[in-house]
Amino acid sequence: MRKDERIIIIGAGVFGLSTALKLAQDGYTSVTVLDRCMPPVPDGSSNDISRVIRFDYGDPIYARIAKEAYDLWKTPEYSEAFHQTPCLWVSQEGTPEQPVQSRAAEYSRKTRRVLTEMGQEWHAVPNVEEARKRFPALSGRLATLGFDGFYNTNAGWADAGLAVQRLAGRYVAAGVNFITGSSGHVVDFEYTPTGEITAVKTKNGNRIEGDKFVAATGAWTASLIPSWNSMVAAGQVVGYVRLTPEDIVALKDLPIYFNFSTGFFCFPVHPGTGYLKVAVHGFGYTFPHPKAVSAPPDSAVSSRANFVPADGMQRLTAGLRGILPHLASRGFERVGLCWYNDTPAGDFICDYHPDHKNLFIATGGSGHAFKFLPVLGKYIVGSLERKLPDELLEKWKFPTQFREKFQNDAFLGDGSRGGPERRELKDEERQAYNAAMTTERVRRSKI
């Protein structure tokens, strides 16, 4: 690749920003990032009050790269947004989704095996009593029959919004161009007869020319490019409980809690907002789109609608009741859907599009990419330049096996997901989602 090539990056999330910064650091002189919002993009999966930082993986490749990133989170460049805290991983039996439970237990075993092979310490928690003894802030029953767990003290969480804000500041200082608003809101590409891209088209009718184009558009990717059924946008439920000052003191030693079997997880208290955030890392909900299996609604309100389906609310409440029952009855101050861009096995896609030789795809976060922020740009640019080891180029290649037909049962992730099967939002749920988005638009217009 020539250093003077015009590189256009669509998307200002972790994939796009980390790529832009690394390109600028490596001497590329014409790098432009386009997005409809200034980062941190409010409705993107890279933005929120917290994201898990860990290297506990059942896959040794991700474990190794995550450990590399974890070490950097503790350095001055990233530590402002990082909070080290133990992470407790649990699997269980006795819930309706028995096939998921067996996968969860197997993933837990694989993760411990990988950590051992890496020479990393982990601590067994064989029963509920041991869990409560080690983490007394967890006052609920924790799990049903078949409880098994472990924890790692080499883990933590990052203030995602702050981390992305700092990353954006660094890439601006490095000389990366940024275009936002309707001028940065890409709606289509211009193609030559041979499939090469010459320019992007924006919402206000402008066109921006380039030599190489990087689609780092997360859950919106399949609605913008020919995705060949290689990805599916899935909405995951998130809830926020408002805590009192007394609650904050009582929960000061709360660990990250993650149940592989149900998908429910809980963060420590966020000191800046006083929120306790809980969520479900599950198979999620799809939102049909004319160009894709699923894509989030393309709204001008760059914010999350205060809505989750009723069964999602039940899972959030049940999970919270299982660990902190005294808070479950309080209810959530707000809720929302966090949109993952899922791939079949949870692998990233960092590859050129098979039909468009100058279109590079950097997406497929699958709900676990944020932790790689300190190193993600290095690996994406390595793939862009085709300089990565063959095992990574193969792992992150653009999937082509689903081109003719989407296969929902192939999109099971890496084994860390829990809870019910993925389902499409019902008509009335989509209407409620859109109504909540309208309410949010009105609210923001008054700010």
C-alpha positions in Angstrom: 0.0 0.0 0.0 1.2 3.5 -0.8 1.4 5.9 2.1 -0.3 8.6 0.1 -3.4 6.6 -0.8 -6.7 8.3 0.1 -8.2 6.0 2.8 -11.8 6.6 3.7 -13.0 5.0 7.0 -16.7 4.7 7.5 -17.5 4.5 11.2 -16.1 6.1 14.3 -16.4 3.2 16.8 -13.5 1.2 18.2 -12.8 -0.6 14.9 -12.7 2.7 12.8 -10.9 4.9 15.3 -8.2 2.4 16.2 -7.6 1.8 12.5 -7.4 5.5 11.7 -4.9 6.2 14.5 -2.6 3.3 13.6 -2.6 4.3 9.9 -1.6 7.9 10.9 1.0 6.6 13.2 2.4 4.4 10.4 2.8 7.4 8.1 -0.3 7.3 6.0 -1.0 10.9 5.0 -4.6 10.9 3.8 -6.9 9.2 6.3 -10.5 10.4 6.7 -13.1 9.1 9.1 -16.8 9.6 8.3 -19.7 9.2 10.8 -23.0 10.9 11.4 -21.9 11.7 15.0 -18.8 12.9 16.8 -17.3 10.0 18.8 -18.2 8.5 21.1 -21.2 7.7 18.9 -24.2 7.6 21.2 -25.9 4.6 19.8 -22.9 2.6 18.9 -21.7 -0.5 20.7 -18.4 1.2 21.5 -20.1 3.8 23.7 -21.4 3.3 27.2 -20.4 3.7 30.8 -18.7 0.3 31.0 -17.2 -2.6 29.1 -15.5 -5.8 30.4 -11.7 -6.0 30.1 -10.5 -9.5 30.4 -8.4 -12.2 28.7 -10.5 -15.1 29.9 -11.2 -16.8 26.6 -11.8 -20.4 25.5 -10.0 -19.5 22.3 -6.2 -19.2 22.8 -5.8 -16.7 19.9 -8.2 -14.2 21.5 -6.8 -14.9 24.9 -3.3 -14.1 23.8 -4.3 -10.8 22.0 -6.6 -9.8 24.9 -3.8 -10.3 27.4 -1.7 -8.0 25.2 -4.5 -5.4 25.3 -5.0 -5.9 29.1 -1.4 -5.1 29.8 -1.8 -1.8 27.8 -5.0 -0.8 29.6 -2.9 -0.5 32.8 -0.5 2.0 31.2 -0.8 5.8 31.4 -2.1 6.0 27.9 -5.3 4.1 28.8 -5.5 3.8 32.6 -7.7 6.9 33.0 -10.6 4.9 31.7 -9.6 1.5 33.3 -10.7 0.1 36.6 -9.1 -3.2 37.7 -11.5 -5.5 39.6 -12.0 -9.3 39.9 -14.3 -11.0 37.4 -16.4 -14.0 38.6 -17.4 -16.5 35.9 -20.3 -18.8 36.6 -22.0 -21.7 34.8 -25.1 -23.6 36.1 -27.8 -26.2 35.3 -31.5 -26.1 35.9 -32.7 -23.6 33.4 -34.9 -24.3 30.3 -32.1 -23.9 27.7 -30.3 -27.2 28.4 -28.2 -27.3 25.2 -27.0 -23.8 26.0 -26.0 -24.9 29.5 -23.8 -27.7 28.3 -22.1 -25.3 25.9 -21.6 -22.8 28.7 -20.0 -25.4 31.0 -17.7 -26.5 28.2 -16.7 -22.9 27.4 -15.9 -22.4 31.1 -13.7 -25.5 31.1 -11.9 -24.4 27.9 -11.3 -21.0 29.3 -9.6 -22.3 32.4 -7.6 -24.7 30.3 -6.4 -21.9 28.1 -5.5 -19.7 31.1 -3.5 -22.6 32.6 -1.6 -23.2 29.3 -0.8 -19.4 29.2 0.7 -19.7 32.7 -2.0 -17.3 34.0 -3.5 -17.6 37.5 -7.2 -18.3 38.1 -9.2 -19.3 41.2 -11.8 -22.0 41.4 -15.2 -21.3 43.0 -16.8 -24.7 43.2 -20.0 -23.7 45.0 -22.3 -20.9 46.0 -20.9 -20.8 49.5 -17.4 -20.2 48.3 -18.6 -17.5 45.9 -20.4 -15.6 48.8 -17.4 -16.0 51.0 -15.0 -14.5 48.5 -17.5 -11.8 47.3 -19.8 -11.0 50.2 -21.5 -8.2 48.3 -23.3 -10.9 46.3 -26.3 -11.5 48.5 -28.6 -13.5 46.2 -28.8 -17.2 45.5 -26.4 -16.7 42.6 -27.4 -19.8 40.6 -29.5 -22.9 40.6 -28.2 -26.5 40.6 -24.9 -27.3 39.1 -23.1 -24.2 40.1 -19.5 -24.0 39.0 -17.3 -21.0 38.7 -13.9 -19.4 38.8 -12.6 -15.8 39.1 -9.6 -13.9 37.8 -8.2 -10.9 39.6 -6.4 -9.9 36.3 -9.5 -8.3 34.9 -11.5 -5.1 35.1 -13.8 -2.7 33.3 -13.4 0.4 31.1 -15.5 3.5 31.0 -16.2 3.0 27.3 -17.3 6.5 26.5 -14.3 8.1 28.1 -11.9 5.7 26.4 -13.3 6.4 23.0 -13.3 10.1 23.7 -9.6 10.0 24.5 -8.9 7.8 21.5 -10.7 10.3 19.2 -8.5 13.1 20.7 -5.4 11.2 19.8 -6.3 10.5 16.2 -7.2 14.2 15.7 -3.8 15.1 17.1 -2.2 12.6 14.7 -3.7 14.4 11.7 -6.7 12.3 10.8 -9.5 14.1 9.1 -13.1 13.8 10.4 -16.4 14.6 8.8 -19.6 14.4 10.8 -23.3 15.1 10.5 -25.1 14.6 7.2 -21.9 15.2 5.4 -20.4 12.2 7.2 -23.5 10.0 7.2 -22.7 7.4 4.4 -25.7 5.9 2.7 -24.2 4.2 -0.4 -21.1 3.6 -2.5 -20.3 4.4 -6.1 -19.0 1.4 -8.0 -17.2 0.9 -11.3 -18.5 -1.8 -13.7 -15.7 -4.1 -12.3 -16.9 -3.6 -8.7 -14.2 -1.1 -7.6 -15.4 1.7 -5.3 -14.7 5.2 -6.4 -16.6 7.2 -3.8 -19.1 7.2 -1.0 -22.4 9.0 -1.1 -23.5 10.9 2.0 -27.0 11.7 3.3 -26.8 15.3 2.2 -26.0 14.3 -1.4 -22.2 14.8 -1.3 -19.7 12.3 -2.7 -16.3 11.7 -1.2 -13.7 10.0 -3.3 -11.0 7.7 -2.2 -8.6 4.9 -3.1 -9.3 2.5 -0.3 -12.5 2.3 1.8 -12.8 0.7 5.2 -16.3 -0.2 6.4 -16.1 -0.2 10.2 -19.8 0.3 10.6 -20.7 -2.3 13.3 -24.3 -3.5 13.4 -25.2 -1.2 10.4 -22.7 -2.9 8.1 -25.0 -5.4 6.4 -27.4 -2.6 5.5 -24.6 -0.7 3.8 -22.5 -3.4 2.0 -23.3 -6.7 0.3 -22.8 -8.9 3.4 -23.6 -12.3 1.9 -25.4 -13.3 5.1 -22.1 -13.3 6.9 -23.3 -11.2 9.8 -26.4 -10.4 11.8 -27.2 -7.4 13.9 -28.6 -8.5 17.3 -30.0 -6.3 20.0 -28.9 -7.2 23.5 -30.8 -6.0 26.6 -29.1 -3.5 29.0 -30.5 -2.0 32.3 -29.3 0.7 34.7 -30.3 0.9 38.3 -29.9 4.2 40.2 -28.1 3.6 43.4 -28.2 5.6 46.7 -25.0 6.8 48.4 -25.5 4.0 50.9 -25.8 1.4 48.1 -22.6 2.7 46.6 -20.7 2.2 49.8 -22.2 -1.3 50.4 -21.3 -2.4 46.9 -17.8 -1.0 46.7 -16.2 -4.5 46.4 -18.7 -5.9 43.9 -16.9 -7.9 41.3 -17.8 -8.2 37.6 -20.3 -11.1 37.7 -20.9 -13.1 34.5 -23.2 -16.2 34.1 -22.2 -18.1 31.0 -25.5 -20.2 31.2 -28.0 -17.4 31.3 -25.9 -14.7 29.7 -26.6 -12.3 32.5 -23.8 -10.1 33.7 -23.3 -7.2 36.1 -20.7 -4.5 36.5 -19.4 -2.9 39.6 -20.8 0.5 40.5 -20.0 3.3 38.0 -18.7 6.0 40.3 -19.4 8.9 37.9 -23.1 8.2 37.4 -24.0 6.2 40.4 -25.5 3.5 38.1 -25.4 -0.2 38.5 -25.4 -1.6 35.0 -26.6 -5.1 34.1 -27.0 -6.8 30.8 -27.5 -10.1 28.9 -24.8 -11.4 26.6 -27.2 -13.6 24.7 -28.4 -14.3 21.2 -30.5 -11.2 21.2 -33.2 -9.8 19.0 -33.2 -9.0 15.3 -34.8 -6.0 13.5 -35.6 -6.8 9.9 -34.2 -4.6 7.2 -34.9 -4.5 3.4 -31.1 -4.9 2.6 -30.1 -7.2 5.5 -31.3 -10.0 7.8 -31.2 -7.5 10.6 -30.0 -3.9 11.2 -30.7 -1.3 13.8 -33.2 1.4 12.6 -31.3 4.2 10.8 -32.4 7.0 13.0 -31.2 10.6 13.2 -31.5 10.4 16.9 -28.1 9.0 17.8 -29.1 7.6 21.1 -30.6 4.4 22.5 -34.3 4.1 22.8 -35.5 3.5 26.3 -37.1 0.2 25.4 -36.5 -3.6 25.7 -39.0 -6.4 25.1 -40.9 -7.8 28.0 -39.0 -11.1 28.1 -35.7 -9.2 28.0 -36.9 -7.1 31.0 -37.7 -10.4 32.8 -34.2 -11.7 32.2 -32.6 -8.5 33.5 -34.8 -8.6 36.6 -34.3 -12.3 37.2 -30.5 -12.0 36.9 -30.4 -9.0 39.2 -32.6 -10.9 41.7 -30.2 -13.8 41.6 -27.2 -11.7 42.8 -28.7 -8.6 44.5 -32.3 -9.3 45.4 -32.8 -6.1 47.4 -32.2 -4.1 44.2 -34.4 -6.1 41.9 -37.7 -4.6 43.1 -36.4 -1.1 42.7 -36.6 -1.3 38.9 -34.5 0.2 36.2 -34.1 3.9 35.7 -33.5 3.3 32.0 -33.0 0.4 29.7 -31.9 -0.1 26.1 -30.8 -2.4 23.3 -27.0 -2.6 22.6 -26.6 -3.7 19.0 -23.9 -6.4 18.4 -22.7 -7.2 14.9 -22.6 -11.0 15.2 -20.6 -13.5 13.1 -21.2 -17.2 13.1 -18.4 -18.2 15.6 -17.9 -14.7 17.1 -14.8 -14.0 15.0 -14.0 -10.6 13.7 -14.1 -9.8 10.0 -11.0 -8.0 8.9 -10.7 -8.7 5.2 -11.3 -7.3 1.7 -14.8 -7.9 0.3 -14.6 -10.7 -2.3 -16.5 -8.6 -4.9 -14.9 -5.2 -4.3 -11.2 -5.3 -4.2 -10.7 -1.8 -2.6 -13.4 -2.3 0.1 -12.0 -3.5 3.4 -14.4 -4.8 6.1 -13.5 -4.2 9.7 -16.4 -5.4 11.9 -17.9 -8.4 13.6 -17.3 -7.3 17.1 -19.8 -9.9 18.3 -20.1 -8.3 21.7 -16.4 -8.8 22.8 -14.3 -6.4 20.7 -14.1 -3.4 22.9 -11.4 -4.8 25.3 -9.0 -5.0 22.3 -9.0 -1.2 21.8 -5.3 -0.7 22.6 -4.2 -3.2 20.0 -7.1 -3.6 17.6 -5.8 -1.0 15.1 -2.5 -2.8 14.9 -4.2 -6.0 13.9 -6.7 -4.4 11.5 -3.9 -2.5 9.7 -1.9 -5.7 9.6 -4.7 -7.3 7.8 -5.3 -4.3 5.6 -1.7 -4.6 4.5 -1.9 -8.4 4.4 1.0 -8.7 6.9 -0.6 -10.7 9.6 0.2 -14.4 10.3 -1.8 -16.7 8.1 -3.7 -18.1 11.1 -5.2 -14.6 11.7 -5.8 -13.8 8.1 -7.7 -17.1 7.9 -9.6 -16.6 11.1 -10.8 -13.1 10.2 -11.5 -13.7 6.5 -14.8 -12.6 5.0 -17.3 -15.5 5.4 -18.7 -16.7 2.1 -20.4 -20.0 3.0 -23.8 -18.4 3.7 -24.1 -16.3 0.5 -27.2 -18.1 -0.8 -29.1 -18.5 2.5 -28.9 -17.2 6.0 -28.5 -20.0 8.6 -29.6 -18.7 12.0 -28.5 -21.9 13.7 -24.9 -21.4 12.5 -24.7 -18.1 14.4 -24.1 -19.5 17.9 -21.0 -17.5 18.8 -17.9 -18.9 20.6 -19.8 -20.7 23.4 -19.9 -17.8 25.8 -23.5 -16.9 25.0 -26.4 -17.8 27.3 -30.2 -17.6 27.4 -33.0 -18.2 24.8 -32.5 -18.5 21.1 -32.3 -15.4 18.9 -35.6 -14.1 17.7 -37.0 -11.3 15.6 -38.8 -8.4 17.3 -42.5 -8.6 16.9 -44.5 -5.9 15.1 -45.7 -4.4 18.3 -42.2 -4.5 19.8 -40.8 -2.7 16.7 -43.6 -0.1 17.1 -42.8 0.4 20.7 -39.1 0.7 19.9 -39.8 3.4 17.3 -42.1 5.3 19.7 -39.4 5.3 22.3 -37.0 6.6 19.7 -39.4 9.4 18.9 -39.7 10.3 22.6 -35.9 10.4 22.8 -35.7 12.7 19.7 -38.1 15.1 21.4 -36.2 14.9 24.7 -32.8 15.6 23.0 -34.3 18.5 21.1 -35.1 20.3 24.3 -31.6 19.9 25.8 
